Amino acid sequence: MSNTRLLGDIGATHARFALLSGGEVGRTQILMVADYDRIEDAIHTYLSEIPGDEQPANAALAVAGPVTGDRIVMMNSPWSFSIAAMRQHFGWSKLHVINDFAANALGVPLLPAEYLLQIGEGVPVPDTPIAVLGPGTGLGVAGLVPGPSGWIALAGEGGNVTLPALDSREAAIIDILRRQYAHVSAEIVLSGPGLVNLYDALCELAGKPATPATPEHITNLYPGCDPQCREAVAIFCAMLGTFAGDVALTFGARGGVYIMGGIAPKIYEIFRHSHFRERFEFKGRYRQYLSTIPTYVVAHPFPAFLGLKTLFGD
């Protein structure tokens, strides 16, 4: 085998693959998780297109879920696997597996400036913690802190903290969601499926039936569109601002807050004119503290690959 490495960013909806060779990432391909019964099947499909002399000698996977031992159980996905068994199955000499948002966090220092779309004011303070979060199929959260030998990623499951309400409208929405979910976490609202939950709850509050909707339908705003779609997007952006402010305070993220995932880049023009930044800073005595912290929407298509590169140490 060559010194090529397989990189995989495995979410609940998409499985993204690439090869790392000579320090460069190439041959990117995106597969649909729903098309495969097992993660191994998706990897075989990707590798089947790779010439024999470019087959990877080892691999690094970023997975949407906690990495607490050999057995990986994906969140919001039917896939699971054993790290040791997968490494043996493919004959890799090494297999790194980390949380997907830990990989995203490790990639932040390598992001070219043109992929950073700033919301509001603030300047990052060098060598201070960074926070990364991202609404997609779920809601990922991670931190990045400076260490004696470089950056250290802090993986967590912050998307599953309890969702707060800032006003009576948000409280009414959460009350409706409690009938369906025993625990209304941030992810229940601040994700793709969460946008649908928001829309359905707002339709109920308006006393009208909810039209079957997708996140893409809800975020496709235009003059005369369904007013509940418009309000759902507005509340989504505002509540994401509150949540991002909480994450920034938790990590002391004076190095900046970086918003990834599949939703924010697609609605960037709506997002930057929303109440996101206002709500981000709306923390009482800590308003001034947060006002100096920059927030960015990350437009890079594969930020996790940048982080996975760092695991090989070359």
Disulfide bonds with the S-S distance in Angstrom:
none
